[in-house]
Amino acid sequence: MVAIAFKKASDVSNSEISAIDSTPILTNGTEREEIALYLAQMTGELAALARSAQYDLLGYFLEMARIEAKGHAGVLRAPN
């Protein structure tokens, strides 16, 4: 399981963002798949929440992120 800590966006410096963007977190394929599945689950829940609050465009983008994450997790594979 992956532990994730959150900071308020206003507390994150530009150097921290650059470090996050340029540093690969994991190299293990199984861990990467777990993260992709977690991202798919969270973005799906956020999409539903956004739509329930009538933020339809935000819901749409979050749904696209969910589909992208599922693709990275290998959940969406083309039939042979």
Phi, psi and omega in degrees: 000149182254129176268135182234130177250143182243146172239155171294143181304324181289344180267359182263125181275163178298324180293325177294320179296316179299318180296319179295315183294329186260355183253116176293131183282314188224153173242346181286125182299323180295317179295321178297320179294319178299318179295317179298319178295320178297315178298320178298316180296313183293317181292329175296316178294319178294323178298316179296319179296315180299316181294324180293335177266010179065032170262071189297318181294318177297318177301319178298312180297321178294324177294322176296321177296322178298315180296318178298316179297319178297323177298319178291332179279353182081011180287322180262097179244143177290140178295148181282000000 
